[in-house]
């Protein structure tokens, strides 16, 4: 390997490490801030200044709590390892359409080779599926 290749590889590795450290720092700040917001919100509920009128209100609060719990568990699960939530059925279907090479059961799928258009299709498809799932959950309560 030439000096240029080694230098480039070293720079890429340093940048990757910095990016990971930044992600961890921002994630921890987000977890801390959101936890404070949830505690403050709970105090408002207990004091009666915020009233939960129906199950839809409670369901919205639960979704935030569930997602934050998942994020905290994921971030503390291993050596700074962060992962995305597991995709549900319709979300996985949208993902499979956008990334046909993805094999079921794989922990990681390389999407770096996707074009801008394919990336947008992937994001839009999964987002639409997530929104549909959330609507179904909200309407079922």
Phi and psi in degrees as GROMACS dihedral restraints (atoms count N, CA, C in turn):
[ dihedral_restraints ]
;  ai    aj    ak    al  type     phi  dphi    fc
    3     4     5     6     1   -77.4    20    10
    4     5     6     7     1   166.1    20    10
    6     7     8     9     1   -60.1    20    10
    7     8     9    10     1   -37.1    20    10
    9    10    11    12     1   -65.4    20    10
   10    11    12    13     1   -44.0    20    10
   12    13    14    15     1   -64.6    20    10
   13    14    15    16     1   -43.3    20    10
   15    16    17    18     1   -63.2    20    10
   16    17    18    19     1   -42.8    20    10
   18    19    20    21     1   -62.5    20    10
   19    20    21    22     1   -44.4    20    10
   21    22    23    24     1   -64.1    20    10
   22    23    24    25     1   -43.7    20    10
   24    25    26    27     1   -61.9    20    10
   25    26    27    28     1   -44.3    20    10
   27    28    29    30     1   -60.8    20    10
   28    29    30    31     1   -44.3    20    10
   30    31    32    33     1   -63.6    20    10
   31    32    33    34     1   -40.7    20    10
   33    34    35    36     1   -65.0    20    10
   34    35    36    37     1   -41.7    20    10
   36    37    38    39     1   -63.9    20    10
   37    38    39    40     1   -43.2    20    10
   39    40    41    42     1   -62.2    20    10
   40    41    42    43     1   -43.1    20    10
   42    43    44    45     1   -65.0    20    10
   43    44    45    46     1   -40.5    20    10
   45    46    47    48     1   -61.3    20    10
   46    47    48    49     1   -43.2    20    10
   48    49    50    51     1   -63.7    20    10
   49    50    51    52     1   -43.7    20    10
   51    52    53    54     1   -61.9    20    10
   52    53    54    55     1   -42.2    20    10
   54    55    56    57     1   -62.5    20    10
   55    56    57    58     1   -42.7    20    10
   57    58    59    60     1   -64.0    20    10
   58    59    60    61     1   -43.4    20    10
   60    61    62    63     1   -63.2    20    10
   61    62    63    64     1   -40.0    20    10
   63    64    65    66     1   -64.5    20    10
   64    65    66    67     1   -43.1    20    10
   66    67    68    69     1   -60.6    20    10
   67    68    69    70     1   -44.5    20    10
   69    70    71    72     1   -62.6    20    10
   70    71    72    73     1   -42.1    20    10
   72    73    74    75     1   -64.8    20    10
   73    74    75    76     1   -47.2    20    10
   75    76    77    78     1   -64.5    20    10
   76    77    78    79     1   -41.3    20    10
   78    79    80    81     1   -61.2    20    10
   79    80    81    82     1   -44.0    20    10
   81    82    83    84     1   -64.4    20    10
   82    83    84    85     1   -40.9    20    10
   84    85    86    87     1   -63.9    20    10
   85    86    87    88     1   -40.2    20    10
   87    88    89    90     1   -63.9    20    10
   88    89    90    91     1   -45.4    20    10
   90    91    92    93     1   -60.8    20    10
   91    92    93    94     1   -45.7    20    10
   93    94    95    96     1   -62.5    20    10
   94    95    96    97     1   -47.7    20    10
   96    97    98    99     1   -63.7    20    10
   97    98    99   100     1   -43.4    20    10
   99   100   101   102     1   -68.2    20    10
  100   101   102   103     1   -37.4    20    10
  102   103   104   105     1   -60.3    20    10
  103   104   105   106     1   -41.9    20    10
  105   106   107   108     1   -63.5    20    10
  106   107   108   109     1   -43.1    20    10
  108   109   110   111     1   -60.9    20    10
  109   110   111   112     1   -42.4    20    10
  111   112   113   114     1   -65.2    20    10
  112   113   114   115     1   -41.3    20    10
  114   115   116   117     1   -63.8    20    10
  115   116   117   118     1   -44.1    20    10
  117   118   119   120     1   -63.0    20    10
  118   119   120   121     1   -40.9    20    10
  120   121   122   123     1   -63.7    20    10
  121   122   123   124     1   -41.4    20    10
  123   124   125   126     1   -61.4    20    10
  124   125   126   127     1   -40.3    20    10
  126   127   128   129     1   -61.7    20    10
  127   128   129   130     1   -39.0    20    10
  129   130   131   132     1   -66.2    20    10
  130   131   132   133     1   -36.7    20    10
  132   133   134   135     1   -65.4    20    10
  133   134   135   136     1   -46.3    20    10
  135   136   137   138     1   -62.9    20    10
  136   137   138   139     1   -35.0    20    10
  138   139   140   141     1   -80.5    20    10
  139   140   141   142     1   -12.1    20    10
  141   142   143   144     1    89.7    20    10
  142   143   144   145     1     0.1    20    10
  144   145   146   147     1   -75.5    20    10
  145   146   147   148     1   -19.6    20    10
  147   148   149   150     1  -122.5    20    10
  148   149   150   151     1   129.1    20    10
  150   151   152   153     1  -114.7    20    10
  151   152   153   154     1   132.0    20    10
  153   154   155   156     1   -95.8    20    10
  154   155   156   157     1   113.7    20    10
  156   157   158   159     1   -90.3    20    10
  157   158   159   160     1   -28.8    20    10
  159   160   161   162     1  -151.5    20    10
  160   161   162   163     1   178.2    20    10
  162   163   164   165     1   -65.7    20    10
  163   164   165   166     1   -26.8    20    10
  165   166   167   168     1   -64.1    20    10
  166   167   168   169     1   -42.8    20    10
  168   169   170   171     1   -61.1    20    10
  169   170   171   172     1   -46.3    20    10
  171   172   173   174     1   -63.4    20    10
  172   173   174   175     1   -39.8    20    10
  174   175   176   177     1   -63.9    20    10
  175   176   177   178     1   -39.3    20    10
  177   178   179   180     1   -63.8    20    10
  178   179   180   181     1   -41.1    20    10
  180   181   182   183     1   -66.2    20    10
  181   182   183   184     1   -42.3    20    10
  183   184   185   186     1   -61.6    20    10
  184   185   186   187     1   -40.6    20    10
  186   187   188   189     1   -60.3    20    10
  187   188   189   190     1   -43.1    20    10
  189   190   191   192     1   -62.8    20    10
  190   191   192   193     1   -46.7    20    10
  192   193   194   195     1   -60.2    20    10
  193   194   195   196     1   -46.9    20    10
  195   196   197   198     1   -60.9    20    10
  196   197   198   199     1   -45.4    20    10
  198   199   200   201     1   -65.5    20    10
  199   200   201   202     1   -39.7    20    10
  201   202   203   204     1   -68.1    20    10
  202   203   204   205     1   -40.4    20    10
  204   205   206   207     1   -61.0    20    10
  205   206   207   208     1   -43.3    20    10
  207   208   209   210     1   -62.6    20    10
  208   209   210   211     1   -42.8    20    10
  210   211   212   213     1   -64.6    20    10
  211   212   213   214     1   -42.8    20    10
  213   214   215   216     1   -64.5    20    10
  214   215   216   217     1   -44.7    20    10
  216   217   218   219     1   -63.9    20    10
  217   218   219   220     1   -41.4    20    10
  219   220   221   222     1   -66.3    20    10
  220   221   222   223     1   -42.8    20    10
  222   223   224   225     1   -71.2    20    10
  223   224   225   226     1   -25.5    20    10
  225   226   227   228     1   -98.8    20    10
  226   227   228   229     1    -0.5    20    10
  228   229   230   231     1   -67.6    20    10
  229   230   231   232     1   -35.8    20    10
  231   232   233   234     1  -149.6    20    10
  232   233   234   235     1  -171.8    20    10
  234   235   236   237     1   -59.8    20    10
  235   236   237   238     1    72.6    20    10
  237   238   239   240     1    69.0    20    10
  238   239   240   241     1    13.8    20    10
  240   241   242   243     1   -77.5    20    10
  241   242   243   244     1   128.4    20    10
  243   244   245   246     1  -116.0    20    10
  244   245   246   247     1   143.0    20    10
  246   247   248   249     1  -139.2    20    10
  247   248   249   250     1   161.4    20    10
  249   250   251   252     1   -84.0    20    10
  250   251   252   253     1   158.3    20    10
  252   253   254   255     1   -63.8    20    10
  253   254   255   256     1   155.0    20    10
  255   256   257   258     1   -66.5    20    10
  256   257   258   259     1   138.7    20    10
  258   259   260   261     1   -77.4    20    10
  259   260   261   262     1   138.9    20    10
  261   262   263   264     1   -81.4    20    10
  262   263   264   265     1   176.1    20    10
  264   265   266   267     1   -51.2    20    10
  265   266   267   268     1   -56.0    20    10
  267   268   269   270     1   -69.6    20    10
  268   269   270   271     1   -31.0    20    10
  270   271   272   273     1   -67.9    20    10
  271   272   273   274     1   -42.0    20    10
  273   274   275   276     1   -65.3    20    10
  274   275   276   277     1   -37.3    20    10
  276   277   278   279     1   -61.9    20    10
  277   278   279   280     1   -44.7    20    10
  279   280   281   282     1   -64.7    20    10
  280   281   282   283     1   -38.1    20    10
  282   283   284   285     1   -65.1    20    10
  283   284   285   286     1   -44.8    20    10
  285   286   287   288     1   -63.3    20    10
  286   287   288   289     1   -34.5    20    10
  288   289   290   291     1   -65.9    20    10
  289   290   291   292     1   -41.0    20    10
  291   292   293   294     1   -78.8    20    10
  292   293   294   295     1   -28.6    20    10
  294   295   296   297     1  -128.2    20    10
  295   296   297   298     1    77.7    20    10
  297   298   299   300     1   -64.0    20    10
  298   299   300   301     1   -18.9    20    10
  300   301   302   303     1   -79.5    20    10
  301   302   303   304     1    -9.7    20    10
  303   304   305   306     1   -68.0    20    10
  304   305   306   307     1   133.8    20    10
  306   307   308   309     1  -103.4    20    10
  307   308   309   310     1   136.4    20    10
  309   310   311   312     1   -59.6    20    10
  310   311   312   313     1   137.1    20    10
  312   313   314   315     1    91.9    20    10
  313   314   315   316     1    -7.5    20    10
  315   316   317   318     1   -70.4    20    10
  316   317   318   319     1   139.0    20    10
  318   319   320   321     1   -76.2    20    10
  319   320   321   322     1   -36.0    20    10
  321   322   323   324     1  -133.3    20    10
  322   323   324   325     1   144.0    20    10
  324   325   326   327     1  -128.7    20    10
  325   326   327   328     1   128.8    20    10
  327   328   329   330     1   -80.3    20    10
  328   329   330   331     1   113.4    20    10
  330   331   332   333     1  -110.0    20    10
  331   332   333   334     1    11.0    20    10
  333   334   335   336     1   -65.0    20    10
  334   335   336   337     1   -22.1    20    10
  336   337   338   339     1   -87.0    20    10
  337   338   339   340     1     0.3    20    10
  339   340   341   342     1   -72.2    20    10
  340   341   342   343     1   144.1    20    10
  342   343   344   345     1   -74.2    20    10
  343   344   345   346     1   170.2    20    10
  345   346   347   348     1   -57.1    20    10
  346   347   348   349     1   -44.2    20    10
  348   349   350   351     1   -64.4    20    10
  349   350   351   352     1   -43.2    20    10
  351   352   353   354     1   -66.5    20    10
  352   353   354   355     1   -37.6    20    10
  354   355   356   357     1   -64.4    20    10
  355   356   357   358     1   -44.0    20    10
  357   358   359   360     1   -63.2    20    10
  358   359   360   361     1   -39.6    20    10
  360   361   362   363     1   -62.2    20    10
  361   362   363   364     1   -43.0    20    10
  363   364   365   366     1   -61.2    20    10
  364   365   366   367     1   -51.4    20    10
  366   367   368   369     1   -61.1    20    10
  367   368   369   370     1   -47.7    20    10
  369   370   371   372     1   -64.0    20    10
  370   371   372   373     1   -41.5    20    10
  372   373   374   375     1   -64.0    20    10
  373   374   375   376     1   -47.0    20    10
  375   376   377   378     1   -67.8    20    10
  376   377   378   379     1   -40.6    20    10
  378   379   380   381     1   -62.4    20    10
  379   380   381   382     1   -45.4    20    10
  381   382   383   384     1   -60.3    20    10
  382   383   384   385     1   -42.6    20    10
  384   385   386   387     1   -63.9    20    10
  385   386   387   388     1   -42.1    20    10
  387   388   389   390     1   -63.0    20    10
  388   389   390   391     1   -43.0    20    10
  390   391   392   393     1   -62.4    20    10
  391   392   393   394     1   -41.4    20    10
  393   394   395   396     1   -62.8    20    10
  394   395   396   397     1   -43.2    20    10
  396   397   398   399     1   -61.9    20    10
  397   398   399   400     1   -43.5    20    10
  399   400   401   402     1   -63.9    20    10
  400   401   402   403     1   -40.1    20    10
  402   403   404   405     1   -62.7    20    10
  403   404   405   406     1   -44.1    20    10
  405   406   407   408     1   -60.8    20    10
  406   407   408   409     1   -43.8    20    10
  408   409   410   411     1   -62.0    20    10
  409   410   411   412     1   -44.5    20    10
  411   412   413   414     1   -66.0    20    10
  412   413   414   415     1   -39.6    20    10
  414   415   416   417     1   -75.5    20    10
  415   416   417   418     1   -22.6    20    10
  417   418   419   420     1   -79.2    20    10
  418   419   420   421     1   -15.4    20    10
